[in-house]
Amino acid sequence: MLEKYLKNRLKEKKILLMTHIVLGYPSFEEGFQIVESMVEAGVDLMELQIPFSEPIADGPVILRANQSALANGVTVKKCLEFAGDVAKKFPIPFLVMTYYNILFQYGLDRFAGVMAKNDIKGAIVPDLPPEEGKEYLDAMAGHDRCPIFIFSPTTPLERMKYIASHGNGFIYCVARKGVTGADTDFSSDLHSYLARCRQATNLPLALGFGVKDKNDIDFLTGQVDIAVIGTQTIRLVEKEGVGSVGPFISGLR
Amino acid sequence: MLNRGYYDGFGGAYLPEILVATFDELEKVFLEAKNDPDFWQNYENLMSTYSCRPTPITFAENLSRYFGGPRIYIKREDLNHTGAHKANNVMGQGLLVKRMNKTRVIAETGAGQHGVATATMAAKFGFDCTIYMGEVDVERQRPNVFWMERLGAEVIPVKEGTRILKDAINEAFRDWVTHMDTTHYVLGTACGPHPFPEMVTYFQSIIGKEARKQMMESQGRLPTRIYACVGGGSNALGIFSGFLHDPAVELVGVEAGGKGLDTGEHASRLCSEDAAVGVAQGYKTYFLQNHEGQMKETHSIAAGLDYVGVSPILSHLKETGRVRFEAATDDEVVAATALTIRKEGVIPALESAHAFAQAFREASKLSHDDIILINQSGRGDKDIFTVADAFNDPKWQQFIIEKAKKYHA
């Protein structure tokens, strides 16, 4: 279902945009406004991060957003309600992104069930390789949700194929080593990596980590199907407020 | 990865994809080393010439008489170079770093023991070295920071999260996902993704191998009970691993009871109701967490035990019942430290004193025919600022006040 939506959308646009927010940061009210302006500015899908106390794959900006949300009393329960609200209100697909312990404590089948009930299309769980994910994969399949898996520049072709065989919807390709939010050098070095990703799977490819402006999106157009803007909009909201999000997103394509 | 390092459902390797290849390489090099008979021999040679191995077993004659029960013996890991069992793991991983041709090491540290040990190893082997240390720990362990910097390491205070050990581990992982081509992460305890629990236990097993041999040689028999403190669990697994297949030997792991298990201010994962099985920092084990999976703040008088998780191998040994787990409170630990110093003239680290406190609590219930062995994982005299604070020593405080005045003058 998600894959089909993305492929249809790609008939109209050369590259799709996926954006990211940390739920409850700066607050749920502002989060709702951010989602609204992102959808109005043409974002094609969104990942909603449920805060976790140990976000090991995230850099300083998203890490602090996680901590701040938790310090303000944000709960998993509230995050799932919010996700359900925006999924009902806005006509684009929403995914949850969080770390495995959040799903594990909630109960994997129960979590996938709530996702289905709230029309959350899929999940990105960066600390769960497919080898550790049997119960998760069963739960997601049972509720017809998409497990989104990750490729990295250090992943060999054979392993990419193995990962893709468990993925659904699309594959999230990490642009470089390191954590979220640092700069990425968008240069020809990426070509051979992306060619390998493409060779491994027919699923749409998203590329994230360090994507921050129109130049980056222009570079990626034609090479991947989805560009992921993560940290950059959090920085922008911190510096210039919620109102700056719409114009920023509109200016990317 | 050849296997995923499970111990009856605990452990595993919950890795971000970017690190999978690095862990594959680490596991491969570790297995090659383990299967190379020369490797362990080289390791023992290194530890006998650079550290003080084999460390002796000391008969605690006065404590034995004082409690009137069993004969009490102490395994003296405090006599290792840099003052704790941490050296065993660090030097072993240093040999693996050479095999991998990497040039830089990073490590987390809580109390600073593992940081100092890693910085020492890096100085000896000529590696660049970065140590991540929670800001709270940097403040309470300045002398160790001083030595790490003298040894050539860069010490980075971690200002995120609760600013203690677990946050230092997260930051070290963040460094590693960026620099794994040149860098090895010297994880300090038997936690984290496979192969770390197995690998750290392998290097620490030198404690148990020696202790078993020493008990047989000197006493002609094995101890009745063995006590070890449990933070991440590396010293406990080190000594226990020599006796796991001796069912008559009772193994007791002692966690940080902090201000008491009912106060919530402790670091007891295996004998409090506040912990549950979860997945964080790349592995599955008991974590101190809330019902939604967010990690809790922990407390211990001993920074080295102040950690939310515990070795998956120990979680497994708890479930099988092979190891009994207990908790000692901060107050009991200070009393046990004072008694041990006065009676035996040895100074256990506050971490190690947890094992002493539990042994003392149980000693009078054992008979003269029994033998107990306590693992003194580290020395306390090196942590004079912390220990003096724990004793609330007025003359020491006055000295510090005078010293501060001189710096202001």
Contacts between the chains, C-beta under 8 A, distances in Angstrom:
chain1	res1	chain2	res2	distance
A	52	B	293	7.2
A	52	B	294	6.9
A	53	B	161	6.8
A	53	B	294	4.5
A	53	B	295	4.4
A	54	B	161	7.6
A	54	B	166	6.9
A	54	B	170	5.8
A	54	B	280	4.9
A	54	B	281	6.3
A	54	B	295	6.0
A	55	B	170	7.9
A	56	B	16	6.8
A	56	B	170	5.5
A	56	B	173	5.2
A	56	B	174	7.2
A	56	B	281	6.8
A	56	B	282	7.4
A	57	B	16	4.6
A	57	B	18	8.0
A	57	B	177	7.3
A	59	B	174	7.1
A	60	B	160	7.5
A	63	B	160	5.8
A	64	B	160	7.3
A	67	B	160	6.8
A	67	B	161	6.5
A	70	B	294	6.2
A	75	B	292	6.0
A	76	B	292	4.6
A	76	B	293	7.4
A	77	B	292	7.6
A	99	B	280	7.5
A	100	B	14	6.0
A	100	B	279	4.9
A	101	B	278	4.8
A	101	B	279	4.8
A	101	B	280	5.3
A	101	B	287	7.8
A	101	B	289	7.4
A	101	B	293	4.2
A	102	B	292	7.1
A	102	B	293	5.0
A	104	B	278	6.1
A	104	B	279	5.5
A	104	B	293	6.7
A	105	B	276	7.4
A	105	B	278	6.3
A	105	B	289	7.3
A	105	B	291	6.7
A	105	B	292	5.9
A	105	B	293	3.5
A	106	B	292	7.4
A	106	B	293	7.4
A	126	B	16	5.3
A	126	B	17	7.7
A	127	B	14	4.8
A	127	B	15	6.9
A	127	B	16	5.9
A	127	B	279	7.4
A	127	B	282	6.9
A	128	B	14	6.2
A	129	B	13	7.5
A	129	B	14	7.3
A	129	B	15	5.9
A	129	B	17	6.6
A	129	B	20	6.4
A	131	B	1	7.6
A	131	B	4	6.3
A	131	B	13	7.7
A	132	B	4	7.3
A	132	B	12	5.6
A	132	B	13	7.1
A	132	B	14	5.5
A	149	B	17	7.8
A	150	B	16	7.5
A	150	B	17	4.4
A	151	B	17	6.6
A	152	B	16	7.8
A	152	B	17	4.4
A	152	B	18	4.1
A	152	B	20	7.7
A	153	B	18	7.7
A	154	B	17	7.8
A	154	B	18	5.9
A	154	B	20	7.2
A	154	B	21	4.3
A	154	B	22	7.4
A	154	B	180	7.9
A	155	B	17	6.0
A	155	B	20	7.0
A	155	B	21	7.1
A	156	B	21	7.4
A	159	B	20	7.3
A	163	B	17	7.5
A	174	B	17	6.8
A	174	B	18	6.0
A	177	B	18	5.9
A	177	B	177	6.0
A	177	B	178	5.2
A	177	B	179	7.7
A	177	B	180	7.1
A	178	B	18	7.8
A	178	B	174	7.8
A	178	B	177	5.8
A	178	B	178	3.9
A	179	B	174	5.0
A	179	B	177	6.2
A	179	B	178	7.2
A	182	B	178	7.7
